[in-house]
Amino acid sequence: MVDDHKMFREGLSFLISKLKTAEVIAEAENGQQFLQLLKTCEPDIVLMDINMPQMDGIEATEIAVAQNPDLKVVALSMNGDENYYYKMISAGAKGFVLKQAGSEELEEAIETVMAGNDFFSPELMKNIIINMGKTKISEKISGSVKIKLTDREQETLELICHGLSTKEIGDKLFISPRTVEGHKARIMEKLGATNTSNLIIQAIKNKLIDI
């Protein structure tokens, strides 16, 4: 658990103590302290604050994941942190949980990420501000693969990222739910996504959307 506010760490530690799936083995108040702890402990999952003094969660995550590619990092996010999501995903974060979330969402995030999937808080999905670029072709971070979406797929992706349901997307685009599902399936196939949360993360990672 990495966060610069002791009171928050204590509250989160208490919350985790009530879960059957996890326990806290170490705490750090900034990224530098966290990296030092990694030399002596091997966490299954890291709950990482984004904004911290000395070294923030973005730099700490990037360094830690570079050293241990299997490390699973879940970002602890506040409303208004949207501008940092791309950087955290690029650094290697596998999930995002609102600091205001309850124990059920926290437990779901831990279980989902531990199972090898990505997790994006439903509330965060609704709060993401999407600004679609004019180009429909975006280059992966690695620069080795290009992803191309049709205009309709791009529109569908934007609405998915806004948290709209299949029916709501269909109503907005004047197409059937079945057609929406077809667009979503093709988008997921192109991005190699396994679920909606992973779809959003892959879309950000591949620079198909700006937040």
C-alpha positions as a Markdown table, in Angstrom:
| # | Residue | x | y | z |
|---|---|---|---|---|
| 1 | Met | 0.0 | 0.0 | 0.0 |
| 2 | Val | 1.6 | 3.3 | -1.2 |
| 3 | Asp | 0.0 | 6.6 | -0.1 |
| 4 | Asp | 1.4 | 9.7 | 1.5 |
| 5 | His | -1.5 | 10.2 | 3.8 |
| 6 | Lys | -1.2 | 8.1 | 7.0 |
| 7 | Met | -4.8 | 8.4 | 8.0 |
| 8 | Phe | -5.9 | 7.1 | 4.5 |
| 9 | Arg | -3.4 | 4.2 | 4.8 |
| 10 | Glu | -4.8 | 3.3 | 8.2 |
| 11 | Gly | -8.4 | 3.4 | 6.9 |
| 12 | Leu | -7.5 | 1.4 | 3.9 |
| 13 | Ser | -5.6 | -1.1 | 5.9 |
| 14 | Phe | -8.6 | -1.6 | 8.2 |
| 15 | Leu | -10.8 | -2.1 | 5.2 |
| 16 | Ile | -8.5 | -4.7 | 3.7 |
| 17 | Ser | -8.3 | -6.5 | 7.1 |
| 18 | Lys | -12.0 | -7.2 | 6.7 |
| 19 | Leu | -11.5 | -8.9 | 3.3 |
| 20 | Lys | -11.0 | -12.6 | 3.0 |
| 21 | Thr | -8.9 | -12.3 | -0.1 |
| 22 | Ala | -6.0 | -10.0 | 1.0 |
| 23 | Glu | -3.9 | -8.7 | 3.8 |
| 24 | Val | -1.4 | -5.7 | 4.0 |
| 25 | Ile | 2.2 | -6.8 | 4.2 |
| 26 | Ala | 3.9 | -3.4 | 3.9 |
| 27 | Glu | 3.2 | 0.3 | 3.6 |
| 28 | Ala | 5.0 | 3.2 | 2.0 |
| 29 | Glu | 4.4 | 7.0 | 2.0 |
| 30 | Asn | 6.0 | 7.7 | -1.4 |
| 31 | Gly | 7.5 | 6.0 | -4.5 |
| 32 | Gln | 11.0 | 6.0 | -3.2 |
| 33 | Gln | 10.1 | 4.3 | 0.0 |
| 34 | Phe | 8.0 | 1.8 | -2.0 |
| 35 | Leu | 11.0 | 0.9 | -4.2 |
| 36 | Gln | 13.1 | 0.3 | -1.2 |
| 37 | Leu | 10.5 | -2.0 | 0.3 |
| 38 | Leu | 10.4 | -4.1 | -2.9 |
| 39 | Lys | 13.9 | -5.2 | -2.2 |
| 40 | Thr | 12.8 | -7.0 | 1.0 |
| 41 | Cys | 9.2 | -8.0 | 0.2 |
| 42 | Glu | 7.3 | -9.6 | -2.7 |
| 43 | Pro | 3.7 | -8.3 | -2.8 |
| 44 | Asp | 1.1 | -10.0 | -5.0 |
| 45 | Ile | -0.6 | -6.7 | -5.7 |
| 46 | Val | 0.3 | -3.0 | -5.0 |
| 47 | Leu | -2.3 | -0.3 | -4.2 |
| 48 | Met | -0.6 | 2.9 | -5.5 |
| 49 | Asp | -1.5 | 6.5 | -5.0 |
| 50 | Ile | -0.9 | 8.7 | -8.0 |
| 51 | Asn | 0.1 | 12.1 | -6.5 |
| 52 | Met | 2.9 | 11.8 | -3.8 |
| 53 | Pro | 5.9 | 13.9 | -2.8 |
| 54 | Gln | 9.5 | 12.9 | -3.7 |
| 55 | Met | 8.4 | 10.3 | -6.2 |
| 56 | Asp | 4.9 | 10.0 | -7.6 |
| 57 | Gly | 3.0 | 6.8 | -8.4 |
| 58 | Ile | 3.6 | 7.1 | -12.1 |
| 59 | Glu | 7.4 | 7.0 | -11.8 |
| 60 | Ala | 7.3 | 4.4 | -9.1 |
| 61 | Thr | 5.1 | 2.1 | -11.1 |
| 62 | Glu | 7.2 | 2.4 | -14.2 |
| 63 | Ile | 10.4 | 1.6 | -12.4 |
| 64 | Ala | 8.8 | -1.3 | -10.4 |
| 65 | Val | 7.1 | -2.9 | -13.4 |
| 66 | Ala | 10.3 | -2.6 | -15.4 |
| 67 | Gln | 12.1 | -4.5 | -12.7 |
| 68 | Asn | 9.3 | -7.0 | -12.2 |
| 69 | Pro | 7.0 | -7.3 | -15.2 |
| 70 | Asp | 4.6 | -9.6 | -13.3 |
| 71 | Leu | 3.9 | -7.0 | -10.6 |
| 72 | Lys | 0.2 | -6.0 | -10.4 |
| 73 | Val | -0.4 | -2.3 | -9.6 |
| 74 | Val | -3.8 | -0.9 | -8.9 |
| 75 | Ala | -3.9 | 2.9 | -8.9 |
| 76 | Leu | -5.8 | 4.7 | -6.1 |
| 77 | Ser | -7.6 | 7.5 | -7.9 |
| 78 | Met | -9.4 | 10.7 | -7.0 |
| 79 | Asn | -12.1 | 12.3 | -9.2 |
| 80 | Gly | -10.1 | 14.7 | -11.3 |
| 81 | Asp | -7.1 | 12.4 | -11.8 |
| 82 | Glu | -8.2 | 11.6 | -15.4 |
| 83 | Asn | -5.2 | 13.4 | -16.9 |
| 84 | Tyr | -2.9 | 10.9 | -15.2 |
| 85 | Tyr | -4.7 | 7.7 | -16.4 |
| 86 | Tyr | -2.8 | 7.4 | -19.6 |
| 87 | Lys | 0.5 | 7.9 | -17.8 |
| 88 | Met | -0.4 | 5.3 | -15.2 |
| 89 | Ile | -1.5 | 2.8 | -17.8 |
| 90 | Ser | 1.7 | 3.4 | -19.8 |
| 91 | Ala | 3.7 | 2.8 | -16.6 |
| 92 | Gly | 2.0 | -0.6 | -16.2 |
| 93 | Ala | -1.0 | -0.1 | -13.9 |
| 94 | Lys | -3.6 | -2.8 | -14.3 |
| 95 | Gly | -6.5 | -1.2 | -12.5 |
| 96 | Phe | -8.0 | 2.0 | -11.1 |
| 97 | Val | -10.1 | 2.3 | -8.0 |
| 98 | Leu | -11.6 | 5.5 | -6.6 |
| 99 | Lys | -10.4 | 6.4 | -3.1 |
| 100 | Gln | -14.0 | 6.8 | -2.1 |
| 101 | Ala | -14.9 | 3.3 | -3.1 |
| 102 | Gly | -16.3 | 0.8 | -0.6 |
| 103 | Ser | -15.0 | -2.6 | 0.4 |
| 104 | Glu | -17.0 | -4.5 | -2.3 |
| 105 | Glu | -15.4 | -2.5 | -5.2 |
| 106 | Leu | -11.9 | -2.8 | -3.6 |
| 107 | Glu | -12.3 | -6.5 | -3.3 |
| 108 | Glu | -13.6 | -6.8 | -6.8 |
| 109 | Ala | -10.6 | -4.8 | -8.1 |
| 110 | Ile | -8.1 | -7.0 | -6.2 |
| 111 | Glu | -9.7 | -10.3 | -7.3 |
| 112 | Thr | -10.0 | -9.1 | -11.0 |
| 113 | Val | -6.4 | -7.9 | -11.2 |
| 114 | Met | -5.1 | -11.0 | -9.5 |
| 115 | Ala | -7.0 | -13.1 | -12.0 |
| 116 | Gly | -5.0 | -11.4 | -14.8 |
| 117 | Asn | -7.6 | -9.0 | -15.9 |
| 118 | Asp | -7.8 | -5.2 | -15.8 |
| 119 | Phe | -10.2 | -3.3 | -13.6 |
| 120 | Phe | -11.6 | 0.2 | -14.1 |
| 121 | Ser | -14.0 | 1.6 | -11.4 |
| 122 | Pro | -17.5 | 2.0 | -13.0 |
| 123 | Glu | -17.7 | 5.4 | -11.5 |
| 124 | Leu | -14.4 | 6.4 | -13.1 |
| 125 | Met | -15.6 | 5.2 | -16.5 |
| 126 | Lys | -18.4 | 7.7 | -16.3 |
| 127 | Asn | -16.1 | 10.5 | -15.2 |
| 128 | Ile | -13.6 | 10.1 | -18.0 |
| 129 | Ile | -13.6 | 13.0 | -20.4 |
| 130 | Ile | -13.1 | 11.7 | -23.9 |
| 131 | Asn | -11.7 | 14.0 | -26.6 |
| 132 | Met | -11.5 | 12.1 | -29.8 |
| 133 | Gly | -8.7 | 12.9 | -32.3 |
| 134 | Lys | -9.4 | 13.7 | -35.9 |
| 135 | Thr | -7.3 | 10.8 | -37.2 |
| 136 | Lys | -8.7 | 7.4 | -37.1 |
| 137 | Ile | -5.3 | 5.7 | -37.1 |
| 138 | Ser | -3.3 | 5.6 | -34.0 |
| 139 | Glu | 0.1 | 4.1 | -33.3 |
| 140 | Lys | 0.8 | 1.8 | -30.4 |
| 141 | Ile | 3.3 | 3.0 | -27.8 |
| 142 | Ser | 5.8 | 0.4 | -29.0 |
| 143 | Gly | 5.5 | 1.9 | -32.5 |
| 144 | Ser | 5.3 | -1.6 | -34.0 |
| 145 | Val | 1.5 | -2.0 | -34.6 |
| 146 | Lys | -1.1 | 0.4 | -35.9 |
| 147 | Ile | -4.8 | 0.1 | -35.0 |
| 148 | Lys | -7.4 | 1.3 | -37.4 |
| 149 | Leu | -11.0 | 1.8 | -36.4 |
| 150 | Thr | -13.9 | 2.6 | -38.7 |
| 151 | Asp | -15.8 | 5.8 | -38.0 |
| 152 | Arg | -18.7 | 3.8 | -36.5 |
| 153 | Glu | -16.3 | 1.8 | -34.3 |
| 154 | Gln | -14.7 | 5.0 | -33.1 |
| 155 | Glu | -18.1 | 6.4 | -32.2 |
| 156 | Thr | -19.0 | 3.2 | -30.4 |
| 157 | Leu | -15.7 | 3.2 | -28.5 |
| 158 | Glu | -16.3 | 6.8 | -27.3 |
| 159 | Leu | -19.7 | 5.9 | -26.0 |
| 160 | Ile | -18.5 | 2.8 | -24.3 |
| 161 | Cys | -15.8 | 4.9 | -22.5 |
| 162 | His | -18.6 | 7.2 | -21.4 |
| 163 | Gly | -20.2 | 4.2 | -19.6 |
| 164 | Leu | -23.2 | 3.9 | -21.9 |
| 165 | Ser | -25.0 | 0.6 | -22.1 |
| 166 | Thr | -25.5 | -1.4 | -25.3 |
| 167 | Lys | -29.1 | -0.2 | -25.6 |
| 168 | Glu | -28.1 | 3.4 | -24.9 |
| 169 | Ile | -25.4 | 3.3 | -27.5 |
| 170 | Gly | -27.9 | 1.8 | -30.0 |
| 171 | Asp | -30.4 | 4.5 | -29.3 |
| 172 | Lys | -27.9 | 7.3 | -29.7 |
| 173 | Leu | -26.4 | 6.0 | -32.9 |
| 174 | Phe | -29.8 | 4.8 | -34.3 |
| 175 | Ile | -28.7 | 1.2 | -34.6 |
| 176 | Ser | -29.8 | -2.1 | -33.0 |
| 177 | Pro | -28.2 | -3.5 | -29.9 |
| 178 | Arg | -27.0 | -6.4 | -31.9 |
| 179 | Thr | -25.2 | -4.1 | -34.3 |
| 180 | Val | -23.6 | -2.4 | -31.3 |
| 181 | Glu | -22.4 | -5.7 | -29.9 |
| 182 | Gly | -20.9 | -6.4 | -33.3 |
| 183 | His | -19.0 | -3.2 | -33.4 |
| 184 | Lys | -17.8 | -3.8 | -29.8 |
| 185 | Ala | -16.7 | -7.3 | -30.6 |
| 186 | Arg | -14.6 | -6.1 | -33.5 |
| 187 | Ile | -13.1 | -3.3 | -31.4 |
| 188 | Met | -12.2 | -5.8 | -28.7 |
| 189 | Glu | -10.7 | -8.1 | -31.3 |
| 190 | Lys | -8.5 | -5.4 | -32.8 |
| 191 | Leu | -7.3 | -4.3 | -29.4 |
| 192 | Gly | -7.0 | -7.8 | -27.9 |
| 193 | Ala | -9.3 | -6.8 | -25.1 |
| 194 | Thr | -11.0 | -9.3 | -22.8 |
| 195 | Asn | -13.7 | -7.1 | -21.1 |
| 196 | Thr | -15.0 | -3.6 | -21.1 |
| 197 | Ser | -12.4 | -2.4 | -18.5 |
| 198 | Asn | -9.6 | -3.9 | -20.5 |
| 199 | Leu | -11.1 | -2.3 | -23.6 |
| 200 | Ile | -10.9 | 1.2 | -22.1 |
| 201 | Ile | -7.3 | 0.6 | -20.9 |
| 202 | Gln | -6.2 | -0.8 | -24.2 |
| 203 | Ala | -7.9 | 2.2 | -26.0 |
| 204 | Ile | -5.9 | 4.6 | -23.9 |
| 205 | Lys | -2.7 | 2.7 | -24.2 |
| 206 | Asn | -3.0 | 2.6 | -28.0 |
| 207 | Lys | -3.8 | 6.3 | -28.0 |
| 208 | Leu | -7.2 | 5.7 | -29.7 |
| 209 | Ile | -8.7 | 8.1 | -27.2 |
| 210 | Asp | -7.4 | 11.1 | -25.2 |
| 211 | Ile | -8.4 | 11.8 | -21.6 |
